[in-house]
Amino acid sequence: MNLNATLFAQFVVFFILAGFTMKFVWPPLMKALDERAQKITEGLAAADRGKAEMAAAEKRAQAELSSARDEGQKRIADAEKRALGIIEDAKKTAAEEAARIIAAAKADAEQQVTRAREELRGQVATLAVSGAEQILKREINSAAHADLLTQLKAEL
């Protein structure tokens, strides 16, 4: 066979195969590649949107966290102020109660001192009468000399 004819036949078969490929194989292949490129582009855009949304959500979360931290600090400060107020009120109440107890104790002590003085005066008067009785060697009627004894108590 002739080399030129073989080359010519191969050339014709090549162009027929190239035409067939360009008409029937190439368009679906290009369509699949275009669809894949479109999906990749959409995926990258979605990833960029996701990153932007994530950054925005992170900023919002940081703002909420900061707000919550500030509110917590404010509540703690308010609680400390209330605790100090309660402590001050308790101190004031305790001081008032202590003053009242001290005043009552002083009054009670005064009453006891007064009672003891009165008792002592009575005992002194009795001793004085007893001493006078022994000196005079006679009995003194305490009922008859009640005014004298009262005056003696007052002087003591």
ChimeraX attribute file (.defattr): number of C-alpha atoms within 10 A of each C-alpha:
attribute: neighborCount
match mode: 1-to-1
recipient: residues
	/A:1	5
	/A:2	7
	/A:3	8
	/A:4	9
	/A:5	10
	/A:6	11
	/A:7	11
	/A:8	12
	/A:9	12
	/A:10	12
	/A:11	12
	/A:12	12
	/A:13	12
	/A:14	12
	/A:15	12
	/A:16	12
	/A:17	12
	/A:18	14
	/A:19	13
	/A:20	12
	/A:21	12
	/A:22	13
	/A:23	11
	/A:24	11
	/A:25	12
	/A:26	14
	/A:27	12
	/A:28	12
	/A:29	12
	/A:30	11
	/A:31	11
	/A:32	12
	/A:33	12
	/A:34	12
	/A:35	12
	/A:36	12
	/A:37	12
	/A:38	12
	/A:39	12
	/A:40	12
	/A:41	12
	/A:42	12
	/A:43	12
	/A:44	12
	/A:45	12
	/A:46	12
	/A:47	12
	/A:48	12
	/A:49	12
	/A:50	12
	/A:51	12
	/A:52	12
	/A:53	12
	/A:54	12
	/A:55	12
	/A:56	12
	/A:57	12
	/A:58	12
	/A:59	12
	/A:60	12
	/A:61	12
	/A:62	12
	/A:63	12
	/A:64	12
	/A:65	12
	/A:66	12
	/A:67	12
	/A:68	12
	/A:69	12
	/A:70	12
	/A:71	12
	/A:72	12
	/A:73	12
	/A:74	12
	/A:75	12
	/A:76	12
	/A:77	12
	/A:78	12
	/A:79	12
	/A:80	12
	/A:81	12
	/A:82	12
	/A:83	12
	/A:84	12
	/A:85	12
	/A:86	12
	/A:87	12
	/A:88	12
	/A:89	12
	/A:90	12
	/A:91	12
	/A:92	12
	/A:93	12
	/A:94	12
	/A:95	12
	/A:96	12
	/A:97	12
	/A:98	12
	/A:99	12
	/A:100	12
	/A:101	12
	/A:102	12
	/A:103	12
	/A:104	12
	/A:105	12
	/A:106	12
	/A:107	12
	/A:108	12
	/A:109	12
	/A:110	12
	/A:111	12
	/A:112	12
	/A:113	12
	/A:114	12
	/A:115	12
	/A:116	12
	/A:117	14
	/A:118	15
	/A:119	13
	/A:120	14
	/A:121	18
	/A:122	17
	/A:123	13
	/A:124	15
	/A:125	19
	/A:126	15
	/A:127	12
	/A:128	14
	/A:129	18
	/A:130	15
	/A:131	12
	/A:132	14
	/A:133	14
	/A:134	12
	/A:135	9
	/A:136	10
	/A:137	10
	/A:138	9
	/A:139	11
	/A:140	14
	/A:141	10
	/A:142	12
	/A:143	9
	/A:144	9
	/A:145	11
	/A:146	11
	/A:147	11
	/A:148	13
	/A:149	18
	/A:150	14
	/A:151	11
	/A:152	15
	/A:153	19
	/A:154	10
	/A:155	8
	/A:156	13
